[in-house]
């Protein structure tokens, strides 16, 4: 007598195959996205330089900030003395940064934001901002927005 088994796929085999497929799909989905690194790094750098400008403004009692050039994808540190004879904090250590992003936009006057001696954001003409100001940067699908709050100059994403 012949003993034939009509063998099918067991539940354990199906679970193992599904688990392997899930691991492979997860590995493919976790690829490194350079666009994300570009925008994250650029946003962190801008936030650090805005904070530096705010601190310089408070310690030197000048108007200190950043001037953005959206078409060139870069920004520079700027200082406007409030009183004659105040030294330029960027004279010995100039600040010019070229960003590796596809998009750079601001919503403030003359693409420049300054901080006064109290750390509040102001326009280049010295008028305090009454609403949050933003810097938008992006690379392809990745977009980051940096917000500078009025009155306090709090900087966040």
C-alpha positions as CSV (number, residue, x, y, z in Angstrom):
1,X,0.0,0.0,0.0
2,X,1.2,3.4,-1.0
3,X,1.2,6.1,1.6
4,X,0.8,9.4,-0.2
5,X,0.5,12.6,1.7
6,X,-1.4,15.5,0.1
7,X,1.0,18.0,1.6
8,X,0.1,21.8,1.5
9,X,1.7,24.9,3.0
10,X,1.7,25.0,6.7
11,X,0.7,28.1,8.8
12,X,4.3,28.3,10.1
13,X,5.7,28.6,6.6
14,X,3.3,31.3,5.7
15,X,4.1,33.3,8.8
16,X,7.9,33.0,8.1
17,X,7.5,34.2,4.5
18,X,5.3,37.1,5.5
19,X,7.8,38.1,8.2
20,X,10.7,38.0,5.7
21,X,8.7,40.1,3.3
22,X,7.9,42.7,6.0
23,X,11.6,42.9,7.0
24,X,12.7,43.4,3.3
25,X,10.0,46.1,2.8
26,X,11.1,47.9,5.9
27,X,14.7,47.9,4.8
28,X,13.7,49.4,1.4
29,X,11.6,52.0,3.1
30,X,14.4,53.2,5.4
31,X,16.7,54.4,2.6
32,X,18.6,57.5,3.3
33,X,17.0,60.6,1.8
34,X,19.7,63.3,1.1
35,X,17.0,65.9,0.6
36,X,15.9,65.5,4.2
37,X,19.5,65.8,5.4
38,X,20.0,69.0,3.3
39,X,16.9,70.7,4.7
40,X,17.4,69.5,8.2
41,X,21.0,70.7,8.2
42,X,20.2,74.0,6.6
43,X,17.3,74.6,9.1
44,X,19.6,73.8,12.1
45,X,22.3,76.1,10.8
46,X,19.9,79.0,10.2
47,X,18.4,78.6,13.7
48,X,21.9,78.5,15.2
49,X,23.0,81.7,13.4
50,X,19.7,83.5,14.2
51,X,20.3,82.7,17.9
52,X,23.9,83.9,17.6
53,X,22.7,87.2,16.0
54,X,20.1,87.6,18.8
55,X,22.8,87.0,21.5
56,X,25.2,89.5,19.8
57,X,22.4,92.1,19.6
58,X,21.7,91.7,23.3
59,X,25.4,91.9,24.3
60,X,26.5,94.6,22.0
61,X,23.3,96.7,22.1
62,X,23.3,96.9,18.3
63,X,20.9,95.7,15.7
64,X,22.3,92.4,14.6
65,X,20.7,89.8,12.2
66,X,20.8,87.9,8.9
67,X,20.2,89.2,5.4
68,X,18.9,86.5,3.1
69,X,19.4,86.3,-0.7
70,X,16.7,83.8,-1.8
71,X,17.8,83.8,-5.5
72,X,21.4,82.9,-4.5
73,X,20.3,80.5,-1.7
74,X,22.6,82.2,0.8
75,X,22.6,84.6,3.8
76,X,25.0,87.0,5.5
77,X,25.4,88.3,9.0
78,X,24.7,92.0,9.3
79,X,25.1,94.5,12.1
80,X,23.7,98.1,12.3
81,X,25.3,100.2,15.0
82,X,22.8,102.1,17.1
83,X,25.4,104.5,18.3
84,X,28.5,105.8,16.4
85,X,31.7,104.0,17.1
86,X,30.2,100.6,17.9
87,X,32.3,97.8,16.4
88,X,31.0,95.4,13.7
89,X,30.8,92.0,15.3
90,X,31.2,90.4,11.9
91,X,34.3,92.4,10.9
92,X,36.8,89.9,12.1
93,X,34.6,86.9,11.7
94,X,32.3,87.4,8.6
95,X,29.3,85.2,8.3
96,X,28.3,84.1,4.8
97,X,26.6,80.8,4.3
98,X,25.6,79.1,1.0
99,X,22.8,76.7,1.4
100,X,22.4,73.4,-0.4
101,X,18.6,73.7,-0.9
102,X,16.4,74.2,-3.9
103,X,14.1,76.8,-2.3
104,X,14.7,79.6,0.1
105,X,12.0,82.2,0.9
106,X,11.3,84.8,3.7
107,X,8.3,86.9,4.6
108,X,10.1,89.9,6.1
109,X,11.1,93.3,4.7
110,X,14.1,93.4,2.5
111,X,14.8,89.7,3.2
112,X,16.6,90.8,6.4
113,X,15.7,90.2,10.0
114,X,17.4,92.0,12.8
115,X,17.3,91.8,16.6
116,X,17.4,94.8,18.8
117,X,19.2,95.1,22.1
118,X,16.4,93.4,23.9
119,X,16.4,90.4,21.5
120,X,13.1,91.4,19.8
121,X,13.0,90.9,16.0
122,X,12.8,94.2,14.0
123,X,12.8,95.3,10.4
124,X,15.9,96.9,8.9
125,X,14.2,100.3,9.4
126,X,13.9,99.5,13.1
127,X,10.2,98.8,13.3
128,X,9.3,95.9,15.6
129,X,7.5,93.0,14.0
130,X,4.0,92.4,15.3
131,X,3.4,89.0,13.7
132,X,5.6,85.8,13.5
133,X,8.1,85.9,10.6
134,X,9.1,82.8,8.7
135,X,12.0,81.4,6.7
136,X,11.0,78.6,4.3
137,X,13.6,76.3,2.8
138,X,13.3,73.0,0.9
139,X,14.9,70.5,-1.3
140,X,12.4,68.7,-3.6
141,X,9.7,67.2,-1.4
142,X,11.3,68.1,2.0
143,X,10.3,71.5,3.3
144,X,11.2,73.2,6.6
145,X,9.9,76.4,8.1
146,X,11.6,78.4,10.7
147,X,9.5,80.8,12.8
148,X,10.7,83.9,14.7
149,X,8.1,85.0,17.2
150,X,7.4,88.8,17.6
151,X,8.4,90.6,20.9
152,X,10.4,87.7,22.3
153,X,12.4,86.6,19.3
154,X,11.8,82.9,20.1
155,X,13.1,80.8,17.2
156,X,11.6,77.4,16.4
157,X,10.4,75.1,13.6
